[in-house]
Amino acid sequence: MKKKTQEVKFYRACFQTKTSLLKIDGVGNVLEEAPVKLANAVLLFCKGLGWLTSVNLPGVARRSSVDSQV
């Protein structure tokens, strides 16, 4: 049987319909080892909810609808 990580145990104890678990491969402490990946994930999550719509994601070019009508 696989050893359960501390995060999975915590997630299972949460109300799962209102909780999300973000796992980044190869990272033990996301705040120290991959802060940029965490920041981008939080921005994408907020944009998916319709929040922070005016914030541009780093490294993602926006195209206006006028450009696509050519």
GINOR-V793036 format. One record per backbone hydrogen bond with DSSP energy under -0.5 kcal/mol. CO is the residue of the C=O (numbers start at 1). NH is the residue of the N-H. E is the energy in kcal/mol with one decimal. If there is no record, write none. Layout:
[[CO;NH;E] [CO;NH;E]]
This chain:
[[5;9;-2.0] [6;10;-2.1] [7;11;-2.7] [8;12;-2.4] [9;13;-1.1] [10;14;-0.6] [11;14;-1.2] [14;16;-1.2] [15;18;-1.9] [16;19;-0.5] [20;22;-0.5] [21;23;-0.6] [23;25;-0.5] [24;27;-1.3] [28;30;-0.6] [29;32;-0.9] [29;33;-2.9] [30;34;-1.7] [34;38;-1.9] [35;39;-2.4] [36;40;-2.5] [37;41;-2.2] [38;42;-2.4] [39;43;-2.3] [40;44;-2.6] [41;45;-2.3] [42;46;-2.5] [43;47;-2.7] [44;48;-2.2] [45;49;-1.2] [46;51;-2.6] [47;50;-1.2] [52;55;-1.3] [57;60;-1.7] [59;61;-0.6] [64;68;-1.1] [65;69;-0.6] [66;69;-0.8] [67;70;-0.9]]
